[in-house]
Amino acid sequence: MDKVYTIFVINPGSTSTKIGLFRNETEVFSVNVTHDAAELKKFAQISDQFDYRRDTILAEMARRGLAMASVDVFVGRGGGLVGLEGGTYPVNDILLEHARVGFTVKHPATLGSQLAHAFATQYGGRAFVVNPPDVDEMDEVARVCGFADLARESRGHPLNQKEVGIRHGKRVGTPYEDLNLVIAHIGGGVSVTAHRKGRMVDTVDVINGDGPMAPTRCGAVPASGVVKLCFSGKFTEREMYDRITKNGGLVDHLGTSDVLEILERIGKGDAYAKLVYDAMIYQIAKYIGAYATVLSGEVDAILLTGGIARENYLVGEIRSRVNYIAPVHAYPGEFEMEALASGAYRVMTGQEQAKTYTGVPVWSHFSR
């Protein structure tokens, strides 16, 4: 009989940590362990939260009567790493150190690899990260922008997007690695990506002000206008960054990122709310069209995923604009927990080769 692997998944967020237990790729349970926001504020650095988050996770497992010693694989969200190819990576010393210091970004997701490693060390088993936020598979031509001293960066939703691509491949009977796809993750942030034969060859940068407007992010905005705002004296540097990454988009226009609230306002006749919501949909569709050109129009399917892909009006409007390019399929929700478990399972069963984190970015600069 084939071995059944017990896989423990760890996905830290700003004020909570999602954990889940899987037997192979089947979920046994998952829960969002909330953390006291006041307690988290006591920690100067994200890595300082390690003990607190570890203890709350262990308390939840003990409450459920689940023994960590029975786990074969611990897999964490990961992050804070240099640009790397997509795949599943064992947690080695350099990966652990980069996550601990937040080598490229400071985010609670960096605790995922640290917790996975600590649990594997204490209880036995292996520790992995799967398609962390640092996945960078962009073609070099896609990196060039209009400033010689800047380059476009790959900052999207690789974990969920690749999982949706894999699921779609299984659904249609063609492996993800043999498909050309345009995938749009539509949540608090919106990323649109061209996937060519299993590689994310171009994507919008959801962190640095690129792509469609999103519920909490500004997307691409007029650069000269941003310069004027920066030097207007009305905003601090921190406030401008927050406006780009946290308080832009629907929040800036309508004071909320809650799509259900916005739809309710539209239903009551709020014309401006409808204009802004339609503009976000319009921009997502426009970027899907743009990324179809990255694939020279050879697109097997357009996939919509993320929490807002549950909204029928949005899906229908996007479909009406882009289905001339390729069939449009909705995979609503986020599959991050399942993606983490599946990546580990594929490696443990030999379906996929684990990759080695070297600490050397896949790309660093243009050759001149």
Buried (B, 14 or more C-beta within 10 A) or exposed (E): EEEEBBBBBBBBBEEBBBBBBBBBBEBEEBBEBEBEEEEBEEBEEBBEBBEBBBEBBEEBBEEEEBEBEEBBBBBBBBBBBBBBEBBBBBBBEBBBEBBBBBBBBEBBBBBBBBBBBBBBEEBEBBBBBBBBBBBBBBBEEBBEEEEEEEBBBBBBBBBBBBBBBBBBBEEEEEEBEEBBBBBBBBBBBBBBBBBBEBBBBBBBBBBBBBBBBBBBBBBBBEEEEBEEBBEEEEBEEEEBBBBBBBBBBBBBBBEBBBBEBBBEBBEEEBEEBBEBBBBBBBBBBBBBBBBBEBBEEEBBBBBBBBBBBBBEEBBEBBBEBBEEBBEBBBBBBBBBBBBBBBBBBBBBEEEBEBBEBEBEBBBEEEEE
